[in-house]
Each structure stands twice: as C-alpha cells, then as structure tokens.
C-alpha cells in the first residue's frame, strides 16, 4: 500500500497512516457533493490527486514551509480539543496524562497519535484531498469576508477606474507616399518617419473603426508604435488627449507664436513644428487673416494643426490720390484712411465698400471677393463733389484765372483747393488760395491801383514865378516834382504878370513845362 507522509519540521516526518478505509468513505461522500461556485469538486479532486506526495523533496520549499506552519497550528488546536473519536464526537480531556481511547477501523490500525490538519481531517473520515479543498474554500471565504467588512466601514469611498490613454500624440507633417509619413512626436519632441500598414488599426473621431487606412498632412492623432518606433500599430483620432476647436477673428503674432482674439479674450500658442493648411496645401501662419474661419487641433493648450475652412481674398484699392482726406470702410468694420496700394483682407463672398472724401460724393459699392484672389477697386471714377466759387471784386472788366486757366465768376468746380488770380490794367495783380469744401464759396477781391511816377520839370522866362499843380502850391520855378502817371493842371503866377496855365499828361518817366510870362 502506498504511504503518504507529511513533514512536521525540516528533518523529521510524522507517523504513517493507512488510508484505504478512509478513502473508501470519502468516495461515498464525494458522490453526494454538489458543484459549487468554484466548479465541480470531483474535477478539482482529480486534478489534486495528480499531485505527488511521495517525495517531499519534489515539493517547492516555500510550499512545504507554509504547510509545516499550518500543521503545527493544527497540532496545537488538536491538543486543546483532545483526541477525536471515530464517531466524530469530541470527548472530554483525559484526566490522567497519557490516557487515550483506541479505536479500530475494520482490520486497519490507527498507528500513533493523529497530527496536524490532515490527521484532524482523517479523524472525521476525510482524506488529504478533501482537507486541501476545505482549506482553499476557507481562505477564499476569509478574503471575501474581509473585503465586505472593510467596505462596510468605508461605504462612501470608491476607487474610480482610470482608463489609461493609449498611444502618443503624433502630428503628420508630410505624406511621402506608399504609407510613409514624416511625423512629429509631441511627447518626445522629435521628428520621425512612421509607416502605415494594412494591419494598422484605425479609429475615427467618433470612435468608430476605419476599414481603409489613410492619413493626411496636418492630422493630429494618438498613435501606438511597435518596438522599432516606426510601424504604426494603431491610430486613434478620438483620443481624449486631442482637442478640436473652431475659431475666427484670430490675429497672428509670428514673433510670439500666438493666435489671439482680444475682443473675445482668446489666446492660443503654437510651436515651430505646427502646421497650417488651406485646401490641402500648406500655408504660412502670416497668411492668415482675422476673417478666416479656422479649425484648431490642440494637445493641452498648444495648437499643433490649423485647417482653414473659409479663406480670405484681398480688395486692392487703386488711385487713392484722387480722393482728398479719404477713408474706406469694409462692411460694418471701422473706417480707415486711404493709402495708395492698400489691401483689405476680406472673407470669400459679397461685401460692401464705402468711401468718403472731402472732394467726392460718398459712394458705396458691392464687391465680390474670391478666396486667395485679388479684386481691384479703382477710385479714379469716383464721382467728384462739386461746389461754386463766386468772386466779389471792387472793379469791373477784370480777368479771372483759376489754377492758371481763364475762368468766369461764378465758377462751378469739384471740391478741392484752388489758386485764384485777377488782373486789370492800372491795378496791381490780386491772388488768393482757397479751399472749396462746401456748396458755395464767396470770395472778396480788393484790387489796388498800379501807381507809376514820372518827373515833371517846370521852368519860366522870369524868375520868382510860383508853381501850382492841381491848385496845390509846389514852389518857385524852376523846379522838378515826381508825380504819378496821370493828368495834371499846372499854373504859374508872379506879381505884375498874367497867370500862366497848362494841362499835361504824365505817362512816362519825364515831362516838362516852360511858361512865358506876360
């Protein structure tokens, strides 16, 4: 008969117990056992029966040490309880030391004292396989009970399950063809070449599987790479690490690498490796305009990819010098001063342009802008604002010149600045610079006579004759007097002589009168 041993300590083995009779009883019990939560007990015992108990040296040392501790604890328990009887009733402790009840099971003798859990199990008609099963069930029951007790003391504390984000954020920068891409690894802050294969698993932004694998430049995704760090195992567009936002009204600061909208207090930062795309083509960040509608893809607070969904065109303004003090307004935006060659960025579609100036009538025009194209807005045909200049002069029959051209008063002219000149014989030239900025401009012109002088010499055939010019005494002849050009009455008088009278026209530098006194 096969003998089973258990080890009491590191060197000695316990007593040998013959188990044939006990095994027969256990077989009867096993037929009545039902399948529990852990599975069929018979199936478990069959597996357990295959274990080797013959050679303790083949058992793992740690397992043996644990079994020894268990058996020693069982010996202490057995000593406290006393010996077990065959019928399973625990008798009272023996009164005298060494006293014990012997019993027989058919023709088999119980050799030596029962020791440990296995001996205690055998006293109930259980073999080692059944005892082992009981031990496993007891350990599981203790663990479950401990968990329930612990939870009862902490009913409000729960540990949330945190799903780890799979993959690393990857920015696709260049499609090299045949499944090869140049990408920027945001976590590692480095560029690398990655490969997309037919085995790559892909998930779209809605979390659905994508059957056909393809990537596009500007894509921002969570990628899982194989050990070589090049082949894409999985690609996920729905990763929580990636955020997508729509924005407009953003102004680019290339020096600070920021996108800001002061009116809405929005500010984003981007990196040197960030990419900007419109209609599948990469553009420069400086090409963006506040009117553009953008789709931003971010990791954290950093923008890595910008896709322009609605791009702008330009309104190019020409011949602005034809408008004085001009301003231009696009739609409802604030009006800005006109400058030659200026460009206005405008979203694709229809717009209203308003132009004002001191010399033109206010005009409004409808302008159509195409994305990425220039639309010329020419002001040379702007309708000029007209006004009237009226000259109020102190002389008649004069000649009027406006900006060098002969004109008449009143003069109907476009709004603006003008030089006025009036000429008349015998009068000095009159001129004035005026600004026509209203419907009617009245100008007063006061012309001054143009005075020239000639020298009049007066002599007489007698000495001491007095000279009178236009009745005013001038002196004694001979004499000279400077007089303005014109007509004069000259008279000479001397006592004892008749008066001498003569009219003279001074129209040259010199004139002379000689009087003969009688």
Secondary structure, 3 states (H helix, E strand, C coil): CCCCCCECCCCCECCCCCCHHHHHHHHHHHHHCCCECCECHHHHHHHHHCCCCCCHHHCCHHHHHHHHHHHHHHHHHHHHHCCECCCCCECCCCCCCCCCCCCEECCEECCCCCCHHHHHHHHCCCCHHHHHHHHHHHHHHHHHHHHHHHHHHCCCCCCCCCCCCCCEEEEEEEEEECCEEEEEECCCCEEEEEECCCCCEEECCCCCEECCCCCCCCCEEEEEECCCCCEEEEEECCCCCEEEEEEECCEEECCCCEEEEHHHCEEEEEEEEEEEEECCEECCHHHCCCCCEEEEEEECCEEEEEEEEECEEEEEEECHHHCCCCEEEECCCCCEECCCCCEEEEECEEEEEEEEECCEEEEEEEEEECCCCEEEEECCCCCECEEEEEEEECCCCCEEEECCEEECCCEEEECEEEEEEEECCCECCEEEEEEECCCEEEEEECCCECCCEEEEEEEECCCCCEEEECCEEEEECCEEEEEECEEEEEEEECCCCCCEEEEEEECCCEEEEEECCC
